[in-house]
Amino acid sequence: MLYLLDANVFIDANRDFYPLSRVPEFWDWLLHHGELGEIKVPLECYEEFKDGPDDLGLWAREPEVKAAILLGEEADVALVSRVVDIGYAPDLTDDEIEKLGRDPFLVAYALADPDSRCVVTTEHSKPKRQRANRHLPDVCGTLCVQYCDAFEFLRRMNFRTDWRKA
């Protein structure tokens, strides 16, 4: 399984749970699994946090980090359009399309190989939301794309601070 991480996984982890300065083991673990090809972040999502002036931005810009975590693919425009049309709405306004941000790209990368790719996000399902207000879990569900939240991802990947000993 290839886990495709949303930018919010990195942002929320650094801000709320595993700050780079306090839990470097988490970030080493991400780097390790990125090198193994088990986790990746699409360029469109990577761009959401790589230019930040904080520790996360500095970490993301390190050449070995970028090489390890960045998904080396270009988005399939037809799949991105399919995600927008089916996952959100076929008649979105320009303002609504802007509101979507990079999420359709993330889902499109997973949709390229839905049996072996899984979207990871910190967003939660909000099934009553419509159009550009839909959350990633609901869009993924509509398109039959596998997804999980960040904590389920950590369980599936057996994250532990002593992971080098496992």
N, C-alpha and C positions, 0 to 999 in steps of 0.2 A: 504494500500500500504506500502510495506517495501522498503525504499530507501537505496540502497547500495552505499556507498560513496567511490570514488576513493581517493587515498592518496593525489592527487593534490588539492582536495577540502580543506583539512586541511592545506596543505603546503601553497597554494596560499592565503587562508583566513588569516593565521597568518602573512604572509609576506606583503600582499598588502592591505587588506581591514579591517580585524578585529584582530589586534594584541592582543594577550592574555593580555598584560600589559595595553592595552588601551580600549579594548571592552570585558571585561570579561563576559558581559551579553550574547554574542554570544556563548561562550564556555559553559556557564551554560545551555543555551538553547539546544545545541547539547547533552549535558549530560542528560538533562531531557528527550528529545525525544529518546535517546538511552535507557534509563531506561524503557520507555513506549514500547520499541520494534518497534518504527517507523523508526528508522535509525540504520544502523549497518555498520561496515567496516570489510571486510574479513581479516583474519589473514595475508594473503599474501600482502595486501595493508597496513595494520597496521604496518607491519615490515619495510615499506619504511620510516616511520617518527618517530617511537617510540624510536629509539636509538640516535636521534639527540641530540646534546649538548645544543640546544636552548630551549626556553620556551615551544615550542610545544612538544619536546621530553620529557621534564620533566612532562608536563601535561599528556601526553599519558601514561606514566609509572605509574601514580597514580593508585593504585588498584581499586578505585571506578570508575575511568574513563575507564580503561580497561574492567572491568566487564560490564559497561553500553554500550559501543560502539562496542565491539568485537562480530562479528557474530560467534555463537557457532556451526559451521558446518565444516566438512571437504569437500574439493573439490571433486567432482565426476570426476575421471580421464577421463572417456568416454566423459563427457560434455566438459572438457577442450580440449581434442583432437578434438572434433567436432568444437569448436570455432576456433581452430588453422586452421584446414583443410578447413572449409567453410568461416570463417571470414577473414582469411589472405591468405593462400594458402596451398595445400596439400603437397607441395614439398619444404618447407622452408629449407634452409641450417642451420647448427648449429649457425652460426653468426646471421642469421635472427631470429632464435628462441630466442637467447639471447637478441636481440634488443626488442623483444616483452615485456620483463619484466613480470610484474604481471597482465597485462591487460586481458589475456585470462582467468585467474582465476575469476576475477571480473565479466566478462560476463557469465562465466559458472554458477556462483552462481545465477545470475538473470535468466538464461536459465532453471534452475531447477524448477522455478515456474514463467513463463513469464507473467501470468495474474495478479500477485500480487506483482511483484518486479520491481524496476526501478533503473537503473544505473545512478549515478550522477557524473559528471566529469566537469572539466574546459576546456577540449579539445573541439575544434570546428571541425565540419565536413570539411573534405578535400577529396571530392569524387574522385579526380583524382589520389590520392596516391594509390599505389599498394603494395601488399605483406606485409612485415613487417613494412612498412611505413604508413599503414592505421591507422586512428584515431578511438577512441572508438565509437563516434556517427555513423560512417559508418559501423563498425563491428556489432554494435547493430542492425542497420537497416537491414543489410544482414540477421541476424539471428532472426529478428522479436522480439527483446528484447526492452522493453521500456527504454528510457533514457531521460535525461534532463541535462541542464547545471546548474551550481551552483546557478545562479540567479533565474532561473525558479523554482528550488527546494525551495529556500527561499520564493518565492511568493506562491507556492503551500502549503507550511507549515506555511505560514503567520508569518514569522519571524519579530519580532519587539523588540526593546530594553526594552520595558516595558511588555514583554510577560507574566510575572507573574500576571499582573493586568487584562489580557484578559480573 
